[in-house]
Amino acid sequence: MSENGNRWTFRALAVVIAIGIWLPASFCPRLREMTTPPSEENVQARLTIPDHERLTVLSFEPAGVDVRIRGSDERIASLDLDQIRVQVPLPDDVFVGGAYGGPRVVEIDLAPEDVLLPDEEVEVVSVIPDRLTLRVDEEILVSVPVQVDTIGEPIGGVSVDYDNVRIEPPRVTVRGSRSEINKLEVAVAGPVDITGRGVDFTAAQVRVRFNSEHVQVEFPTIVDVFVPMVSRQPQSSGAGS
């Protein structure tokens, strides 16, 4: 056989050997997945509350759930557990019709289709427990007045004239729990630091908040606050002798 013929023979043999090594490495794991019975395992999952235009979730119990999953050992071991989530299905008819009577308690059933998994080859068997107890409130969008919050102390003999504080704009729009908005009624600008102040001043670009985690300030979130200062009258020491 010629030298060229030998060269091509060796090349063909090398290709055959490479294929012989590659085929088992590629197909054996897949074949093992297909022939090995799937495993089942319980894993912790995060609960996520979707946005709802008419409901605000104030609290829920239990705080977490387990998800029972089924799949190959390799698939389960490779899962990113932080990405396993259960999206809570919220009802639409809790506050439909009738007079508002405050927050309500509702029970929600959880099903395998509520679970979000990063691997479609892994199956959800069940959610444990499969029921949540939610305390929900009606979500409203309203305009509320803004009041200033201050910290620190002005110079001696001077105080803030709170009756004449001016806030621009004087009202903001908030969204959230109806009961919380009804209870607190106002949003808060600040705190504005009055430490060492002795004359009128304007605090610009002051952030506005609502003192409830279940209410958000929609617009505007920034206001300007004019803070007038007044001299305190010295107290009388009493009648003379």
Residue frames as qw, qx, qy, qz and C-alpha x, y, z in Angstrom:
[[0.000, 0.890, 0.456, 0.000, 0.00, 0.00, 0.00],
 [0.391, 0.583, -0.036, 0.712, 1.30, 3.45, -0.86],
 [0.270, -0.087, -0.473, 0.834, 2.26, 6.04, 1.74],
 [0.323, -0.136, -0.077, -0.933, -0.82, 8.14, 0.86],
 [0.673, -0.259, -0.587, -0.368, -3.04, 5.10, 1.25],
 [0.548, -0.209, -0.665, 0.463, -1.61, 4.38, 4.69],
 [0.037, 0.029, -0.263, 0.964, -2.16, 7.99, 5.73],
 [0.518, -0.190, -0.245, -0.797, -5.85, 7.90, 4.78],
 [0.691, -0.225, -0.685, -0.046, -6.27, 4.54, 6.48],
 [0.391, -0.145, -0.581, 0.700, -4.89, 5.91, 9.75],
 [0.186, -0.080, 0.067, -0.977, -7.10, 8.99, 9.48],
 [0.640, -0.232, -0.468, -0.563, -10.21, 6.88, 8.94],
 [0.641, -0.214, -0.693, 0.251, -9.25, 4.68, 11.89],
 [0.183, -0.033, -0.420, 0.888, -8.79, 7.76, 14.09],
 [0.418, -0.168, -0.151, -0.880, -12.26, 9.01, 13.13],
 [0.712, -0.242, -0.611, -0.247, -13.80, 5.63, 13.96],
 [0.512, -0.158, -0.637, 0.554, -12.07, 5.58, 17.36],
 [0.038, -0.052, 0.217, -0.974, -13.22, 9.15, 18.11],
 [0.582, -0.218, -0.334, -0.709, -16.80, 8.27, 17.22],
 [0.698, -0.202, -0.685, 0.053, -16.56, 5.17, 19.38],
 [0.325, -0.127, -0.539, 0.767, -15.52, 7.30, 22.35],
 [0.187, -0.069, 0.014, -0.980, -18.07, 10.08, 21.68],
 [0.547, -0.266, -0.582, -0.540, -21.16, 7.91, 21.22],
 [0.570, -0.386, -0.690, 0.223, -21.17, 6.30, 24.69],
 [0.249, -0.178, -0.350, 0.885, -20.28, 9.60, 26.35],
 [0.239, -0.064, -0.183, -0.951, -23.15, 11.37, 24.58],
 [0.619, -0.204, -0.491, -0.578, -25.91, 8.81, 24.69],
 [0.491, -0.140, -0.811, 0.287, -25.28, 6.85, 27.87],
 [0.025, 0.126, 0.498, -0.858, -26.40, 9.64, 30.24],
 [0.510, 0.059, -0.166, -0.842, -29.54, 10.15, 28.16],
 [0.641, -0.044, -0.729, -0.235, -30.13, 6.41, 28.00],
 [0.302, -0.104, -0.775, 0.546, -29.65, 6.20, 31.76],
 [0.270, 0.079, 0.244, -0.928, -32.25, 8.97, 32.23],
 [0.629, 0.042, -0.398, -0.666, -34.71, 7.04, 30.06],
 [0.692, -0.047, -0.719, -0.053, -34.21, 3.69, 31.79],
 [0.256, -0.031, -0.697, 0.669, -33.74, 4.77, 35.43],
 [0.219, -0.726, -0.650, -0.058, -36.99, 5.29, 37.39],
 [0.062, 0.696, -0.040, 0.714, -37.51, 9.00, 38.23],
 [0.370, -0.186, -0.642, 0.645, -36.83, 10.24, 41.74],
 [0.234, -0.817, -0.363, -0.381, -39.13, 12.39, 43.86],
 [0.473, -0.090, -0.395, 0.783, -37.95, 15.06, 46.26],
 [0.154, -0.903, -0.397, 0.051, -39.40, 17.88, 48.35],
 [0.465, 0.149, -0.032, 0.872, -37.80, 21.30, 47.82],
 [0.067, -0.653, -0.393, 0.644, -38.57, 24.69, 49.33],
 [0.297, 0.525, 0.484, 0.634, -40.19, 27.26, 47.06],
 [0.060, -0.174, -0.200, 0.962, -40.69, 31.00, 47.30],
 [0.196, 0.705, 0.675, -0.096, -44.19, 32.42, 47.27],
 [0.156, -0.015, 0.222, 0.962, -44.71, 35.32, 44.89],
 [0.221, 0.661, 0.580, -0.422, -47.73, 37.61, 44.99],
 [0.356, 0.367, 0.488, 0.708, -48.61, 38.98, 41.54],
 [0.085, 0.106, 0.084, -0.987, -49.79, 42.56, 41.07],
 [0.025, 0.554, 0.827, 0.093, -53.55, 42.90, 41.23],
 [0.041, 0.376, 0.165, 0.911, -55.41, 46.07, 40.30],
 [0.522, -0.566, -0.230, -0.595, -58.12, 45.60, 42.95],
 [0.859, -0.471, -0.199, 0.025, -56.43, 43.70, 45.80],
 [0.124, 0.715, -0.575, 0.377, -53.61, 44.29, 48.26],
 [0.837, -0.198, -0.499, 0.102, -52.28, 41.32, 50.23],
 [0.317, -0.830, 0.266, -0.373, -51.61, 42.36, 53.82],
 [0.322, -0.489, 0.795, -0.160, -50.35, 38.99, 55.10],
 [0.843, 0.136, -0.395, -0.340, -50.41, 35.28, 54.35],
 [0.454, -0.437, 0.745, -0.217, -49.87, 31.99, 56.18],
 [0.754, -0.467, 0.097, 0.452, -47.85, 29.86, 55.97],
 [0.008, -0.858, 0.263, 0.441, -44.93, 32.04, 54.92],
 [0.168, 0.516, -0.751, -0.376, -43.46, 29.31, 52.69],
 [0.924, 0.111, 0.165, -0.327, -44.31, 26.01, 51.04],
 [0.405, -0.341, 0.793, 0.302, -42.58, 22.89, 49.76],
 [0.700, 0.453, -0.236, -0.499, -42.93, 21.57, 46.23],
 [0.735, -0.149, 0.657, 0.076, -42.70, 17.85, 45.51],
 [0.446, 0.669, -0.398, -0.442, -40.94, 17.33, 42.19],
 [0.887, 0.019, 0.458, 0.054, -40.23, 14.27, 40.03],
 [0.542, 0.783, -0.291, -0.094, -37.37, 13.73, 37.61],
 [0.860, 0.201, -0.335, 0.328, -33.98, 12.16, 37.09],
 [0.656, -0.588, -0.135, 0.454, -31.36, 12.54, 39.81],
 [0.492, 0.045, 0.201, 0.846, -29.21, 14.59, 37.42],
 [0.022, -0.633, -0.389, -0.669, -32.05, 16.97, 36.53],
 [0.517, -0.797, -0.305, -0.061, -33.05, 17.51, 40.15],
 [0.687, -0.418, -0.039, 0.594, -29.45, 18.01, 41.28],
 [0.398, 0.167, 0.260, 0.864, -28.89, 20.65, 38.58],
 [0.093, -0.823, -0.488, -0.277, -31.94, 22.74, 39.52],
 [0.163, 0.286, -0.271, 0.905, -31.37, 26.28, 40.74],
 [0.247, -0.511, -0.790, 0.233, -33.54, 26.12, 43.85],
 [0.056, -0.407, -0.215, 0.886, -33.71, 29.93, 44.10],
 [0.240, 0.101, -0.452, -0.853, -35.69, 29.96, 40.85],
 [0.229, -0.358, -0.897, -0.121, -38.44, 27.63, 42.08],
 [0.184, 0.005, 0.247, -0.952, -41.46, 29.83, 42.77],
 [0.040, 0.512, 0.858, -0.003, -45.14, 29.40, 43.50],
 [0.082, -0.166, -0.154, -0.970, -47.25, 32.19, 42.05],
 [0.147, 0.332, 0.771, -0.524, -50.27, 32.69, 44.28],
 [0.021, -0.435, -0.649, -0.624, -53.53, 32.91, 42.28],
 [0.070, 0.175, 0.422, -0.887, -55.51, 35.87, 43.60],
 [0.200, 0.587, 0.784, -0.011, -59.32, 35.97, 43.43],
 [0.122, 0.268, 0.303, 0.906, -61.10, 38.72, 41.50],
 [0.365, -0.569, -0.497, -0.545, -64.42, 38.95, 43.33],
 [0.425, -0.263, -0.652, 0.570, -63.52, 39.61, 46.98],
 [0.036, -0.425, -0.306, 0.851, -64.64, 43.25, 47.04],
 [0.115, -0.175, -0.600, -0.772, -67.17, 43.18, 44.21],
 [0.451, -0.535, -0.509, -0.502, -70.55, 44.56, 45.29],
 [0.628, -0.626, -0.440, 0.144, -71.77, 45.56, 48.73],
 [0.171, -0.957, 0.145, -0.183, -70.43, 48.08, 51.21],
 [0.513, 0.479, -0.588, 0.403, -66.76, 48.10, 52.15],
 [0.759, -0.615, -0.096, -0.191, -66.27, 46.40, 55.50],
 [0.356, -0.766, 0.535, 0.013, -62.50, 46.37, 55.87],
 [0.186, 0.466, -0.849, -0.166, -59.90, 43.68, 55.14],
 [0.916, -0.035, 0.029, -0.398, -61.05, 40.11, 54.62],
 [0.390, -0.411, 0.821, 0.064, -59.58, 36.64, 55.06],
 [0.825, 0.376, -0.172, -0.386, -59.65, 34.30, 52.06],
 [0.696, -0.295, 0.641, 0.134, -58.30, 30.80, 51.47],
 [0.504, 0.659, -0.409, -0.380, -56.43, 30.00, 48.26],
 [0.939, -0.027, 0.337, 0.055, -55.83, 26.50, 46.87],
 [0.013, 0.724, -0.591, -0.356, -52.40, 25.88, 45.34],
 [0.935, 0.269, 0.215, -0.084, -51.97, 23.47, 42.42],
 [0.734, -0.149, 0.389, 0.537, -48.94, 22.12, 40.49],
 [0.456, 0.637, 0.356, 0.510, -49.70, 24.51, 37.62],
 [0.179, -0.980, -0.040, -0.074, -49.01, 27.45, 39.97],
 [0.688, -0.531, 0.298, 0.394, -45.36, 26.35, 40.29],
 [0.488, 0.840, -0.233, -0.051, -42.71, 27.94, 38.07],
 [0.837, -0.317, 0.341, 0.290, -39.72, 25.65, 37.43],
 [0.072, 0.767, -0.441, -0.461, -36.55, 26.48, 35.45],
 [0.032, -0.264, 0.914, 0.308, -36.42, 22.97, 33.89],
 [0.710, 0.102, -0.137, -0.683, -39.35, 21.63, 31.86],
 [0.609, 0.163, -0.773, -0.064, -37.99, 18.09, 32.18],
 [0.102, -0.030, -0.807, 0.581, -38.80, 18.13, 35.91],
 [0.371, -0.497, -0.623, -0.477, -42.43, 17.48, 36.86],
 [0.244, -0.290, 0.448, -0.810, -44.33, 19.07, 39.74],
 [0.302, -0.240, -0.923, -0.006, -46.21, 16.45, 41.74],
 [0.357, -0.768, -0.528, -0.062, -47.82, 18.59, 44.45],
 [0.066, 0.599, -0.261, 0.754, -47.54, 21.68, 46.65],
 [0.648, -0.426, -0.599, 0.199, -47.26, 21.15, 50.42],
 [0.345, 0.428, 0.751, -0.366, -49.37, 22.54, 52.02],
 [0.211, 0.328, 0.662, 0.640, -51.76, 23.13, 49.16],
 [0.135, -0.838, -0.475, -0.233, -53.76, 25.92, 50.81],
 [0.315, 0.126, -0.246, 0.908, -52.87, 29.47, 51.89],
 [0.161, -0.806, -0.539, 0.184, -54.75, 31.81, 54.20],
 [0.336, 0.301, 0.111, 0.886, -54.54, 35.40, 52.96],
 [0.068, -0.742, -0.433, 0.508, -55.60, 38.63, 54.62],
 [0.349, 0.314, 0.443, 0.764, -56.46, 40.98, 51.78],
 [0.050, 0.643, 0.326, -0.691, -57.73, 44.52, 51.42],
 [0.504, 0.779, 0.360, 0.099, -59.27, 46.52, 48.64],
 [0.503, -0.145, 0.184, 0.832, -56.69, 48.49, 46.66],
 [0.198, 0.907, 0.363, -0.075, -57.60, 52.09, 45.90],
 [0.492, 0.203, 0.124, 0.837, -55.96, 55.03, 44.13],
 [0.163, -0.906, -0.391, 0.001, -56.62, 58.38, 45.84],
 [0.296, 0.618, -0.179, 0.706, -55.20, 61.83, 46.45],
 [0.619, -0.638, -0.383, 0.253, -54.09, 62.66, 50.01],
 [0.025, -0.972, 0.152, -0.175, -52.59, 65.77, 51.65],
 [0.744, 0.218, -0.384, 0.501, -48.89, 65.94, 52.56],
 [0.433, -0.897, 0.044, -0.084, -47.50, 67.02, 55.92],
 [0.392, 0.689, -0.529, 0.301, -43.89, 67.68, 56.86],
 [0.883, -0.416, -0.148, 0.162, -41.77, 65.55, 59.19],
 [0.172, 0.860, -0.361, 0.317, -38.81, 67.29, 60.84],
 [0.865, -0.253, -0.269, 0.340, -35.76, 66.16, 62.79],
 [0.493, 0.181, -0.211, 0.825, -33.27, 68.07, 64.91],
 [0.243, -0.789, -0.423, 0.374, -33.62, 71.28, 66.91],
 [0.324, 0.811, 0.090, 0.480, -33.44, 74.90, 65.71],
 [0.325, 0.299, -0.417, 0.794, -31.37, 77.52, 67.52],
 [0.198, -0.391, -0.706, 0.556, -32.51, 78.60, 70.96],
 [0.152, 0.468, 0.270, -0.828, -35.62, 80.72, 71.15],
 [0.427, 0.322, -0.430, -0.728, -36.85, 79.68, 67.68],
 [0.525, 0.120, 0.830, -0.143, -39.35, 77.02, 66.59],
 [0.058, 0.147, 0.755, 0.637, -41.08, 75.89, 63.40],
 [0.444, 0.225, 0.210, -0.841, -44.36, 77.63, 62.62],
 [0.241, 0.090, 0.949, 0.182, -46.10, 74.40, 61.60],
 [0.369, 0.647, 0.551, -0.377, -49.42, 76.15, 60.95],
 [0.358, 0.841, -0.092, -0.396, -47.85, 78.06, 58.05],
 [0.426, -0.286, 0.758, 0.402, -45.65, 75.36, 56.48],
 [0.650, 0.562, -0.062, -0.508, -46.23, 75.29, 52.71],
 [0.553, -0.145, 0.780, 0.255, -45.73, 72.17, 50.62],
 [0.543, 0.606, -0.168, -0.556, -45.73, 72.24, 46.82],
 [0.455, -0.358, -0.428, -0.694, -47.61, 70.40, 45.55],
 [0.405, -0.360, 0.510, -0.668, -49.76, 70.04, 48.68],
 [0.863, 0.013, 0.354, -0.359, -51.28, 66.67, 47.66],
 [0.075, 0.408, -0.857, -0.305, -49.98, 63.42, 46.17],
 [0.847, 0.052, -0.247, -0.468, -51.59, 60.32, 44.69],
 [0.253, -0.391, 0.864, -0.190, -51.18, 57.07, 46.59],
 [0.766, 0.064, -0.488, -0.414, -52.14, 53.48, 45.81],
 [0.240, 0.203, -0.896, 0.314, -52.71, 50.63, 48.22],
 [0.243, -0.350, -0.877, 0.223, -54.69, 49.28, 51.15],
 [0.222, -0.658, -0.344, -0.632, -57.95, 51.13, 51.65],
 [0.652, -0.683, -0.325, 0.058, -57.99, 50.55, 55.42],
 [0.640, -0.247, -0.072, 0.724, -54.41, 51.84, 55.82],
 [0.172, 0.357, 0.229, 0.889, -55.14, 54.96, 53.76],
 [0.406, -0.706, -0.383, -0.435, -58.33, 55.61, 55.73],
 [0.714, -0.567, -0.286, 0.295, -56.45, 55.21, 59.03],
 [0.565, -0.271, 0.022, 0.779, -53.41, 57.41, 58.31],
 [0.238, 0.878, 0.385, -0.154, -55.03, 59.86, 55.84],
 [0.133, 0.953, -0.217, -0.165, -51.83, 61.80, 55.02],
 [0.851, 0.302, -0.138, 0.406, -48.51, 61.28, 53.28],
 [0.522, -0.785, 0.061, 0.328, -45.29, 62.54, 54.87],
 [0.557, 0.751, -0.174, 0.309, -42.52, 64.66, 53.35],
 [0.155, -0.811, 0.484, -0.290, -39.12, 64.32, 54.93],
 [0.402, -0.786, -0.292, 0.367, -37.67, 64.17, 57.40],
 [0.317, 0.815, -0.040, 0.484, -36.48, 67.76, 56.93],
 [0.658, -0.218, -0.368, 0.619, -33.48, 68.61, 59.14],
 [0.085, -0.924, -0.149, -0.343, -34.04, 71.83, 61.12],
 [0.749, -0.410, -0.159, 0.495, -30.86, 71.51, 63.19],
 [0.423, -0.297, 0.041, 0.855, -29.40, 74.99, 63.88],
 [0.128, 0.551, 0.508, 0.649, -32.03, 76.77, 61.80],
 [0.144, -0.438, -0.433, 0.775, -33.10, 80.24, 62.87],
 [0.296, 0.406, -0.112, -0.857, -34.76, 81.78, 59.80],
 [0.801, 0.396, 0.251, -0.372, -37.29, 80.70, 57.19],
 [0.088, -0.442, 0.780, 0.435, -35.97, 78.29, 54.56],
 [0.834, 0.297, -0.080, -0.458, -37.12, 76.06, 51.71],
 [0.503, -0.282, 0.808, 0.123, -36.16, 72.39, 51.52],
 [0.584, 0.469, -0.346, -0.566, -36.17, 71.37, 47.86],
 [0.643, 0.259, -0.692, -0.200, -36.68, 67.91, 46.38],
 [0.374, -0.290, 0.727, -0.497, -37.98, 66.29, 49.56],
 [0.308, -0.025, -0.909, -0.278, -39.07, 62.68, 49.15],
 [0.628, -0.207, 0.128, -0.739, -42.63, 61.76, 50.08],
 [0.225, 0.048, -0.972, 0.046, -43.62, 58.50, 51.76],
 [0.689, -0.393, -0.168, -0.585, -46.68, 56.89, 53.26],
 [0.195, -0.469, 0.766, -0.393, -46.16, 55.29, 56.66],
 [0.849, 0.027, 0.432, -0.304, -47.45, 51.88, 55.63],
 [0.271, -0.314, 0.813, 0.408, -45.71, 49.11, 53.72],
 [0.376, 0.413, 0.824, 0.095, -49.03, 48.42, 51.98],
 [0.277, 0.910, 0.269, -0.148, -49.37, 51.90, 50.43],
 [0.601, -0.011, 0.274, 0.751, -47.10, 53.42, 47.78],
 [0.116, 0.750, 0.042, -0.650, -46.80, 57.03, 46.68],
 [0.690, 0.471, 0.484, 0.262, -47.51, 57.11, 42.95],
 [0.390, 0.383, 0.207, 0.811, -47.05, 60.76, 41.94],
 [0.451, 0.717, -0.459, 0.269, -45.42, 63.07, 42.68],
 [0.860, -0.277, -0.332, 0.272, -42.80, 61.43, 44.87],
 [0.489, -0.046, -0.165, 0.855, -40.84, 64.67, 45.41],
 [0.078, -0.910, -0.374, -0.160, -42.07, 68.00, 46.83],
 [0.308, 0.404, -0.266, 0.819, -40.65, 71.35, 47.97],
 [0.488, -0.665, -0.543, 0.160, -41.24, 72.39, 51.58],
 [0.088, 0.640, -0.149, 0.749, -41.22, 76.00, 52.83],
 [0.613, -0.430, -0.576, 0.327, -40.47, 76.00, 56.57],
 [0.059, -0.795, 0.041, -0.603, -41.23, 79.27, 58.43],
 [0.553, -0.139, -0.598, 0.564, -39.53, 79.88, 61.76],
 [0.283, -0.818, -0.163, -0.474, -40.91, 81.98, 64.63],
 [0.149, 0.396, -0.619, 0.662, -39.43, 83.29, 67.86],
 [0.525, -0.463, -0.712, 0.060, -40.73, 81.64, 70.99],
 [0.251, -0.775, 0.052, -0.577, -42.08, 84.06, 73.57],
 [0.249, 0.232, -0.775, 0.532, -40.27, 83.75, 76.92],
 [0.502, -0.540, -0.668, -0.099, -42.50, 82.30, 79.61],
 [0.262, -0.761, 0.123, -0.581, -43.53, 84.59, 82.42],
 [0.357, 0.193, -0.784, 0.471, -41.82, 83.89, 85.74],
 [0.345, -0.559, -0.736, 0.163, -45.06, 84.62, 87.62],
 [0.147, -0.908, -0.222, -0.323, -46.60, 87.59, 89.44],
 [0.340, 0.443, -0.439, 0.704, -44.29, 89.92, 91.31],
 [0.387, -0.398, -0.686, 0.471, -44.43, 90.43, 95.05]]
